[in-house]
Amino acid sequence: MTDERATVIPEIDLTAMQVIRDPFTAYGEVRERSPLARLTIPGIGPVWLLTRYEGARAMLADPRFGISTQSFVRPGVPEDCLPYMRTMSEMEGSEHLRLRKLVAPAFGVRRAAGFRPRIEPIAARLLDELPGHADNGVVDLLRHYARPLPMDVICELVGIPHADRLAWREYGAVIAAGSGQGLAEAMPGIIAGARDAVARRRAEPADDLLSDLIRAHDDDGDRLSDTEMITMIWLLVLAGQTPHNLIGNAVAALLTHPGRLAALRADPALMPRAVEELTRWCGPILLAVPRYAREDTELYGTKIRQGDAITAAVAAANHDPRAFPDPARLDITRTPASPHLGFSHGPHFCLGAALARVQVETALTALLARHPGLALAADPEEIRALDPGMWRLTSLPVTL
């Protein structure tokens, strides 16, 4: 990181309405004042904030800053669920690498591309059902398409039986709502569902990730304990439903940029680049999961003490003109020199990034082909969630 000293460290109020309503502008203004800022995150406290692309990307891969249980706020989780709450997401070093290696082959680029033929019929079925959900000609695309599609896809990949997928959809909706209390109340059912899935696949192996993990466990019990297996399953399934926010944001962005939408319809081969650009331009992640300094260090002339929390303003970094020329422009033909941080960076780069890309590409391709007259049926500002942590929609009313 360059030694660019900030004489005054800007402060950001995460509860300020201007930050919640327009985080890209709010964080962007701070980014142009200083590469380092401060904000307070409820449940975590004061946090250092890296606002520029170079510093944010460097920190996410810097071993001096690590994720821990303090990085996640999970109030009120029942005590008997706590053994299953320490997931791969909050591990570091060899412990994290060991678990990641077990599941990484299922989420590689080639495996994700090969999974597309299994995603397409899921998208087609949901699109078939859309007209039946319409009310006075308007259907909520978030509820009936963007949200169930990733959950059904990850259940298919992991090996969750069809009979149980409705319950997992409901669990996913709880997570998407962002309520800590809701998560606490849902956790016993989530863990029981993961335990049942393991037991069923142990009795009836199939061609899915869960069966692969069970074989790894049974061949060498030291590789994956029962607790680790159940924890891994619920984490993968619930994390796997997160692309629904990106699908919703992408559809809204395209419908409010008719020129870009027309270009994409005219040349479907642009879809992979469009998805990358949409992830950069309106991706749901505003702030990276906080890290903690493992030692005293210095960033931009400011001392960061051991134990201090630090995060990256993904919303600012992905719109940094130092990394992305004309960053405010949604350009689906963009071939950026810098990779966006929408899937993070470093050891905790999103495991399911390749699968998420394929899902979003498939979801958008199928939707646009099926409904050439698709149009928004609400003011985009009225359907935006007032969520300081995520750029997401509460609904997506459209006419087909």
N, C-alpha and C positions, 0 to 999 in steps of 0.2 A: 504494500500500500504506500502511496506517495505520502511524504511528510507535509501535508497541507494543514497548517495549524488553524484552528478555529478559535478566535479570541473569545467569542461568546457561544456557548452551546445552546442551540434553540431547544425549547420545550414544546412538546406536543401533548395536547389534552385529548386523550382517546375518546372521551365522552362528549367532546364538543360537536355540535350538530354539523358544522361545516366540514369536519373531518369525516363524520359518518356518512354524510350525503355525497360528498365528492372527495374521496380519499386520494385520488390521482392528482388533483390540483393541490390539496393540502400538503401531501407528502412531497409533491414536486416543488412547491415553493420553498419548503425547508431544505430540500436537496440542493437547490441553487444557492442557498445561503451557507450551507455547511455539509461536509460529508458525514458528520456525526451529530446526533441529536439525543434527546432524552424523552421518554414517555413513561407513563405509569399504566401497567396492565392489571386490571382487577384480578385479585387472587395470586398475583405474582409480585407486584410492586414496581419500583423504579427499574427501568430497563434502558440500556444503551441501544441506540438505533443507528444502523448504518444505512445511509440514504442513497448512495451512489453505486452504480453497477460494479465497478472495480472492487470497492471495499466489501460490498455485500457478498459477492461471489468468493472472494478470498477468505472471508470469515467462515463461510459455510464448509470450506474444506480445510480449515486451520485446526490442527489437533490441540491447540491451546484453548479451544472452546468446545465444550462437549454438552450433549443432551443428558438430562438426568430425570428422575421422577419429579423433580421440581418444575420441569418444563411443561407438565400436564396438570390441569386442574380437574380433579374428579371428586367433588364433595359428596358425602353421603352414601358411597358405595357400600353395600352390606359386607360385614366382616368375612363371611364365608366365600365371598367373591374375590377378595383381595389377592389370594395366590395366583389368580388368573389375570390380574390387572397389569403386571409388569411385562410389557410386550417388547418385541424386537425394536419398536420405534424409539424406546427410551434406553436402549443398550448402546454401548460403545465398544470399540476395540475388538478383541478376539471373540468375545461373547456375542456381539452383534454379527460379526462376520460368519461365525459358525451357523447361526440360524438363517441368515440371509442366503448362504450358499445352498442350503437345503431346498429353498423354494425358488431361487433365482432362475433355474432352467425353465420353469413353467411360465416365466414372464419375459423371456427374451424376445428380441425383435422378430426372429424367424418363427418362434412359437406363436407370437401374437398375430403375425400375418396369416399363419396357417389356421388360426381360430376364426378368421373373418367369415368363412362359409357357415359357421355355427352361429355367428352374431346376426347375419342377414335374415334368417327366418324368424329370429326373436323380434327384430325390428319390424319385419313385415306383419307379424301377428299383432303387434301393438298398434301398428298403423291401420290394420283391418278393423280393430276395435274402436278406433278414435271416433268415428261418426256416432256410435252408440253412446258416447259420453257427452255429446253436444247438448247444450242448453240454450235454446233460442239461437241456434246456429253458432254458438261460441263454445270452444272446448279448451280446457286448461292443459296445455301441452306439457307443462312441467309435471303435473300430477299423473298424467296418463301416458306419457311417452318418455320424457327425459329422465324422470326419476326411476321408473320400474326397469328400463332397459339395462342400465349398468348392473343393477342388483340381480336381474335374471341371468345376465352374462357371467358374473362372477360366481353365482351359484352353480351354473353349468360347468365352469372351469374347475371349481373346487370339488364339486360332487355333492351338493346339497340336494336331496330328493325333491321332486316337483311338489309333493304334498306339503312340504315345509316352507316353500319359497314365499308364500303370502305372509307368513309370520316374520320372515327375514325382511320383507319389504317394509313391514310396520316398524321393525327395529331400525331400519335404515332411515325411515322418516323421522324417528325420534332423534337420531344422531344429526340429521340434516337441520332439525329445528334448533340445534345448538343449546339445548337446555341441560345444564348439569344435573338438575333434579330428575329430569326425564331419563337421562342416561343411568342414574343410580337406580331408578325404579325398574328399568328395562334389563339391567345386567343379569339378574338371576335367570330370566328367560333366555337371554342371549347365550349364557354359559351352558344352560341345560340343552339348548338347541345344538350347540357345538358338540357337547358330549354325546348326544343322541346320534348326530351325524357320524361321529367317529365309530360308535358301536355298530351302526348299520353298515358302514363301509368295511368294517373289520369282518363282518359276517358275509357281506356281498361285495367283493372287490370289483372295481370297474376301471375304465380308462379316464382317470381324473387325478387331480393333485392330491386329494385326500387319500386315495388308495396308494399313491406313491409315498406319501409321508408315513402311512401305516407300515408299508413294506420296509422303509428305512428304519422305523422304530423296532419292528419285529426282528429284523436282521441284526441289529446292533442297538440294544436298548439304551446304551449310553448316548446315542446320538440325539434322541428326542424323547423326553419323558412324557408321561400322560398329561401332566399339567402343561408342559410346553406345547404339546400337540393341540390341546383344547384352546389354549391361548392363541396359538398361531391361526387356527381356523376362524375364530370369531374376529380376530384382527383383519385377516385377509378379506373376509366377506364384507365387513362393514367399511373397511378402507376402499374396497373395490367398487362401492356404490358412489364414491365421491365424484366421478366424472359427470354426474347429472347436473351439477351446477355449471360446469363448463358448457355442456350441451345447451342448457337454458340461456346462458349469457350469449353464446355464439348465435343462436337463432334470433334473439332480440337484436343483437348487433347487426346481423345481416338484413333483417327486416327494416331497420332504421337507416340502412345504407343501401338503397336500391341499386345504385350503380355497381357496388361490389357484388351484390346478389346476382345481378344480371350477368356480370362477367363470370361468375362461378357457374351459373347455369349454362352459359355459352361454352365454357371449357371446364368440364368436370375434372380434368387432369390437374387442375389447380388445387384440388381439395387438400392434399397433404400440406402444401404451403399455406393454404388458408387456415387450416387447423393450428399450425404453428403460430401464425400471426394472431389469430383470435386468442390463443392461450397467452401470448405476450400482451395483447391489447386490452383484453377484458377477462383474463383468468381470475378465478375466484379467490386465490390466495393473496392476501394483502400483506401479511406479516409472516415471516418464517417462524417455526417453532423455536422458542428461546433457547439459547445455549448459555453455559456458565463458564466463566474464565477459570481455568485450572491453575493459573499462576498470574502474578502481577505482570502486566504488559502495558504497552503504550500504543495508542492509535491516534494518528493525526495530532500528535502533541498533547494528548490527554491520557492520563494514567487510568488504566482499567485494573481494578484490584481483583485479586483472587476471590472467586465466589460471586462476582458481579454478574448480573444477567445481561445478555446482549442478543439482539435480533437484527434481522435484515428487513428493510421496507421493500418487499418484492414489488409492490405497486409503484414505488419510485424508481427502483433499479430497472424495471422492465420498460420504463418510459424515460430513461436517462439519455439525453441527446449525445452524450459522450460515447455511448455504445450503439444507439439506434438513431440514425439520421431521420429527422422529421418524425419523432416518436408518437406524436399525437394523431398522426394519420393512420387509419386502418388500411393497410396495403396488402391485399391477399396475394400479390405477386412478389412480395418482399423476399429477398434472399439475404438474411442478416449475416453480418460478419461475426456477430456475437450470439451465442445461444441464450435464449431467455431463461429466466429462473422460475418459470411457472411450475416446474417439477422439482425445484430445489437444486442442489449441487452437492458434490462431495459424497462422503460415505452414506448419507441419508437421502441421496437422490431417489426419487420416487420409484419403488420397485416395479410398480405397475404402469410406468409411463408409456411403454410401447403398447400395452393393451389399451390404455386410455386413449391414445392417439387413434388406434384402429377403431375403437368404439365410436369416438366422436366423428371420424370420417364416415363410418358406415351409417350412423344415425342421421347425419346431415344429408348424405347422398340419397338415402332412401326417402327421407322426408321431402326434400326438394323435388325429387322425381315424382313422388306420389301426388303432391299438392302444389302445382305451379301457381295457383292463385292465393297461396298462404299469405295472411296479413295479420298484423297485430290488432287486437280488439281492446287495447287499453293504453293509457299514457305510460311510457316506460318508467317515468319517475314514480308513478303510483304503485307499481308492482315491485319496486326495489326494496329489499329488506334493509332495515335500519340496524345493520350488524357491523360493529367496528372491526371484526376479525375476518369477515368474508364479504366479497363482492358477489352477491347472489340475488336471485329473485324469490319472491314469496309465491308467485304464480306466473303463468304465461298464457293469458287468454288470447286465442287466435280464432280467426275464421278460416275454414278450410277451402 
